[in-house]
Amino acid sequence: MFEALRETIAQRIAELEAGRQFNLRDLLGDEWPDGQGAAMQLGRDFRANLHAFPGVADEGRDGENLRWYRKA
């Protein structure tokens, strides 16, 4: 799933203003997978490939266990 959405993710990150905090669920909107397993795997794959998205930093998880990122 990550490979199918890689270009969409990159494009949407590029559209964000510098310093903007985001999470994948909000970034993808309707394209976010319905199943919990698929959603978790997409999140894991994005984090494992974070190096492919220059200027994006992992900001950690919030109280609801949702992982946040920041565009530099």
C-alpha positions in Angstrom: 0.0 0.0 0.0 2.8 2.4 0.8 4.3 2.1 -2.6 0.9 2.9 -4.2 0.6 6.0 -2.1 4.2 7.2 -2.1 3.8 9.8 -4.8 0.5 11.1 -3.3 2.2 11.4 0.1 5.2 13.2 -1.4 2.9 15.6 -3.3 0.8 16.4 -0.3 3.8 17.0 1.9 5.2 19.4 -0.7 2.0 21.4 -0.5 2.4 21.9 3.2 3.9 25.1 4.5 7.3 24.9 6.3 7.0 24.1 10.0 3.6 22.5 9.6 2.9 19.5 11.8 0.9 16.6 10.3 -0.1 13.0 10.7 -0.6 10.5 7.8 -4.3 10.0 8.5 -5.1 13.7 8.1 -2.6 14.1 5.2 -4.2 11.3 3.2 -7.9 12.0 4.1 -10.2 9.7 2.0 -7.2 7.7 0.8 -6.4 6.5 4.4 -6.9 2.7 4.5 -10.1 1.5 6.3 -8.6 -1.5 8.0 -6.6 -1.1 11.2 -4.0 -3.6 10.0 -3.5 -1.8 6.7 -3.4 1.6 8.3 -0.8 0.5 10.9 1.4 -1.1 8.1 1.2 2.1 6.1 2.3 4.1 9.1 5.2 1.7 9.7 6.3 1.8 6.1 6.2 5.6 5.9 8.3 5.8 9.1 10.8 3.3 7.7 11.1 5.3 4.5 11.2 8.7 6.2 14.6 9.3 4.7 13.0 9.4 1.2 11.1 12.5 2.3 13.7 15.2 2.9 12.8 17.9 5.4 10.3 15.7 7.3 11.0 15.0 10.9 9.3 12.5 13.2 7.8 14.4 16.1 6.8 11.3 18.1 3.4 10.2 19.4 0.7 12.1 21.2 -1.6 10.9 24.0 -3.8 9.1 21.6 -0.8 7.1 20.2 -1.0 9.0 16.9 2.4 9.7 15.3 3.1 13.2 14.2 5.6 14.6 11.7 6.8 18.1 10.9 7.8 19.6 7.6 11.0 21.6 8.0 
